[in-house]
Amino acid sequence: MSSDFQTDLSRARSLIDTGRQQLLGVVDALGAGDLDRGLRGGWDVRGVLKHIIESEHHYAGMIGKMRGSSPASPESPADLSSPATVRAALEQSRKALVTAFEGVDEETFYRMAGGSSDYSVLSALENVHHHDEEHRSQIERILG
């Protein structure tokens, strides 16, 4: 196991953790009607959060497939009626993602695979981080 691998794995884990903590900070600050707020022609906050959760389950399944395990079916969150239920759904999707890459070996971490678009476990985790950042910023714009 190379030190580059350990460094890259730690960096990727730190990125997704930091991005998620920032997103959860926004979720925790939501008021009663904020989930239904949206900008004209776009998703409301609930729709943005649902998209984040569903995408994270997709990434977890993709990483599982790259690692040779049966990918879990992407889950659609059952209840996004309050900031608390959104937080729980975000925690569940993150748990699925971490479970998918936990214990990954060095070769698999860097190997490009996927299908129509090639990803490595590393690039998938980087995408998860960027996805959280992009949509956290979108929610902040919606809430103005």
Salt bridges, closest charged atoms under 4 A:
ASP17 OD1 - ARG13 NE 3.18
ASP28 OD2 - ARG87 NH2 2.75
ASP34 OD1 - ARG37 NH1 3.27
ASP36 OD1 - ARG46 NH2 2.39
GLU54 OE2 - LYS50 NZ 3.82
GLU56 OE1 - ARG20 NH2 2.86
GLU56 OE2 - ARG94 NE 2.58
GLU91 OE2 - ARG87 NH1 2.64
GLU107 OE2 - ARG111 NH1 3.78
GLU126 OE2 - ARG11 NH2 3.17
ASP132 OD2 - ARG20 NE 3.01
ASP132 OD2 - ARG94 NH2 3.31
GLU133 OE1 - ARG136 NH2 2.99
GLU140 OE1 - ARG136 NH1 3.00
